[in-house]
C-alpha cells in the first residue's frame, strides 16, 4: 500500500478509535462509534481497498476522474467510495477525502453530541482537564454555555456567538479564529502570557477537528 501514512494520520484526529472487524477483515476508523473510513484486507492481510464516505455528487465526480476510485465495495454505493491502495490517487487528495469523510460522519450527530464526542467545548476547551470542572463548574456542554465565568444566568459570549447565533458545533467552523470575542473573555487574574498560551492550545484542539 502506497499510503503508509494513513493510520497515523487518522489516529491523530480527535476522538478517533479503530478496531478490526474480523468477520470482514476490515480495519475500521470510527468517530462516536460510527465508521468513517476503513482499510479492507484480503486473506493475506494485504489492503485491497480504502473505503470512505463522500457527498454523492463529489463521489460521482471523482469516480469519473480517477480510475482508482470506484463505488464503495460492500457499502452503500451512493455515499461510499473505494480507493485502490496502490493506485494513482494523489496523497494530498486522499488526505482531503479522509478529512471530508470524518467531518461528514461527525456532522451526522447533533451539535451538542459532536462536542461530547470530541470532548471539547465550542471554544476548544477540554473541560475534563480544567481544575474547575466538577467543582465550581459543571461544564460548557452540560450547562449550555452557562459556565462559572459567564454572567449570571447567561451563556458565555463565545457560546452565544458560536452555538446560539451561528449555529456551529464549535468555533472550528468559523473563519475568524480566534476572534475579538475570544480575546475579550480573558480572566483578569490570568497573566497575558498564560492567556495567550491557553488560546493557542484551544485553537490547536479545534484544528484537529
N, C-alpha and C positions, 0 to 999 in steps of 0.2 A: 504494500500500500504506500502510495507516494505522500499521503497526508499524515505523516507520523506525528505531527504537532497537535492533531485533533483532540486527543484525550486530555492533554494538559490544558489546551485552550478552553475546552468546555468545563472542565473541573474548576477553573479559575472563576467561572461565572457564579454569581451569588446564589446560594441555596440549591445548587445543582447536586443531585445524587445520581449514582449509577448502579446498575445491577446486571446480572447475566440471566436472561430468560432462557433457562436450559431447554425447554421444550422447542424453542425456535432457534437456539444458539445465537441469540442477538445480545449484544452489549447495548443496554438501553440507558439513555441520559434523560433524566426527569426533573421537572420543577413542580413542586406541590403534588407529587405523586403521579403526574401526567407526563408521558413521554413526549419529547420534542425532537429527539434525534436518536439514531441507532446505527451501530455497525453490525451488519449481518454477516455471520461467519459460516463457512462451509464445513463439511465433515472433518476437514483437516485444520479447522480453526483459522482459516485464512479469510480475510474480508472479501466479500464479493459485491456488496452494495453498502452505500451510506444513505440511510433514509432520513428525510427531513420534511418539515411542513412549510408550505408557502401559500400565499393568496392564489386562488385558482388562475387568475389572469396572468400573474407573473410566472407561475409554474408552466403554463401552456407556452408562454413566450420563450422561456429558457429551453424547454424541450425541443422547440423548433430550431433554436440557435445552436444547441450543443447536442451532438450525438450521444454524449456520455451522460446525459440527464434524461431519464425515462420516467413514465408514470410509476408511482410508488409500488414497489414489489410487496406483495402480500399486505397491501394497505389500501385505504380509500384513494383511488387514483385521481380524484378531483383536487384533493387537498395535499396529498403526499407525493413526494418525488424521490427517485433513487438516483444517486450519483455513483458512477463506476469508480472504485477506489484507485485504479491505475490509469485513469483516463486523462483527458486534456483540459478539464475544468481548472482554471487558474486558482491558485491557493487563496488569493485575496477575495475572489468571488465566492469560494466555498465558505470562507470565514463570514462574509456578509450574509450568505444564505443561512448559516447556522445561527447567526445573531437574530435574523428575522424569525426563524422558527422558534427560538427561545422566547422572543417577545410575543409572538402570536399565541403561544400556549399560555404564557403568563397572563396575557391580557384577557384570556377566556375566563379568568376569575374576577370576582368583584374587586373594585379598587381597594377596599379595606382588606379583603383576603390577600390581595397581592402584597400589601405591606406586611401582613402577618407572616406570609410565606417567606418573604425576603428578610424578615427580622429587623426592619428599619421603620422609622417614622417617615413622613413625607419629605423631611429635610435631610434624610440620610443618617440621622442619629440612631445608633444601636441602643435602644432603651435598656436592653438587658445588661449592658455594660456600664450603665450610669449608676452612680452611687445613690442617687435619689430614688431610683426605681424600686417599687415595692415598699417604700418607706414614706417619703414626702410626696412621691408622685406615683400614680397608677399606670402611667404610660400614655403616649400620644394616641395610639390606635385604640386603646381601651376606653379613653375618655373623649374621643372625637376631637382631639386637639386641645382640650381644656386642661393643660398641664399646669404644674405648680407655679411656673413663672408667668403664666398668662394672666390678663386682667380677670378679676373675679367673675365667674360665670360665663366667661367668653373663651373662645378658642385662641390659640397662639396666632399672631398675624400671618406667619408663614403658612400655617394650616388653612386659615381663612382664605388666603390667596390661592394656594395650590389645589387644595381639595374642594373648598367651598365655591370659589369664584371660577377657577379654570377647569375644574372637574378632572384634575390629573390624579393618578395614583400616587405619584411622587413628583418632586421638583425635577427629576431626571428628564421629564418631558418638556421642560422649559428651556428656551434658548438663551435665557439671561441668568446664568448661574455662576456665582452667587449674586443675587440682586440687592438692591438697596434695603429691601425688607429684611433680608438675612442680616445685613450689616447693622441694622437698627435694633436687632434683638440682643446685642451684646450685653452680657451681665456686667454691670459697672464694677463689680468686685473682681472681675477677671482681667488680668493683665492683657494688653493688646497682643503681645507675642503668643500667649496661650490661646487667645480667641482666634487669632489667625491660623494657628495650628489646628484648632478644632474645626474651623471652616474647611481647611484643606482636607482633613480626614473625611468630613461628610461629603464633600464633592467627590472624593475618590470612591466612597461607598456607592454613590449614585452612578458613577461612570461604569461600574461593574454590572449594572442592570441591563 
